[in-house]
């Protein structure tokens, strides 16, 4: 993923946690906040509580892939942070995808479908 479409700075993550809207599930937490850039940016966080580096990196890859596969369905102009939880590592791809779409629907991030 290109640097221009990711959140990297600590202050960006803190702003998301304080002022962003959130939706929670067993596999992930999604924070979102409108930006003025006209494009979406993604940040991914995984706590050291989940395990060692290999496990944390696997969780990051899974969350980034779920986002990548669904980004065409998302509204433009939002910053999003995905936070891994315990079930991120054990959930099936279908469950992860369904969970992500449900959280996006809850936060009204999905584009309106044309009839």
N, C-alpha and C positions, 0 to 999 in steps of 0.2 A: 504494500500500500504506500502511496506517495506521501511524503512528509506534509504536503500542502493539505491533505485531507485527513490528517490525524491531529489529535490533541496531545501535546507533549508536556507543556509547562504545568508546574504545580498549581499556579494561581488559576489556570483554566479549570482544572479538576475541582479545586476548592469552590470556585464560583458555581460550578454545576451542582455540587452537593448542597450548597447553601440556597441557591435561588432556582434551581431546576426542578421540573416536575419529575416524579418518579413512579415507577410501577415495579412490583416485586413478584417473583415466583421462586420455586424451589431451586431452579437451575441458574437463574441470573437476576440481576437488578438492572433496570434501564432508567437512566436519568436523561432528560432532554431539555433543551432550552433554545429558543429561537436566536439565530445570529443574523447579521446583516450582510452576509457574504454571498448569498444566492446559491450556495452549495452546502452539502452536509460534511461534517467532520466527525470522526469517531475516535474515542479514547477507550482503552481496555485496561482494566485493573484486575489483578489476581493477588489475593493475600498470601503471605508466606504460610499461613495456617493450613492451606490446602495441601502443601507438600513441598518437596524439593524442586529444584529448577526445572527438571525435565517435565514434571507434572504440571507446574505453573505454565510453562511454555506450551504444552499441549492444550491446556484450557484456553490460553490466548489465541492459539491457532483456530480452535473450534469456534470461538466467539467471532473472530474476524471473518471466518468463512460463512457463518450464518448471516452476518451483516452483508457480506459481498453478494451472496446469492439473492438477497431480498432488497438490495438498494434501489433497484429499478421501480419498486412499488412504493418507495418512501417519498414524502413531500420534500421539497428542496428548502435549504436555508435553516437547518437545525444542527446544533452540536449535540452529540449523543455520547454517553459513557455507559459501557457495559461492564458490570461487575460480576465476576465469576463467584458462584457459590458451590457448595459441596456436590450437588447433582450435575454440575457442568461436566464433570469427568465421566460419569456413568450413564448419562441420558443418551438415548438413541438420537440419530440425526433428525428423524421425523419429530421426535418430542422436542428437541432443541428448536427446530424450525417453527413448529406450532407455537411454542412458548414465546419465541421472539415476535411472531406476528400478532399474538394475543396481547402482548405488552404494548406493541406499536399501536394496535387498535385502541387500547385503553387510553393512550396518550394522544390519540387522534393524529398519528404520524403517517398513516397510509393515505395514498392518493385516492380520490373518489373514483370509483369504477364507472366506466361509460356503459350504458345499456346496450 
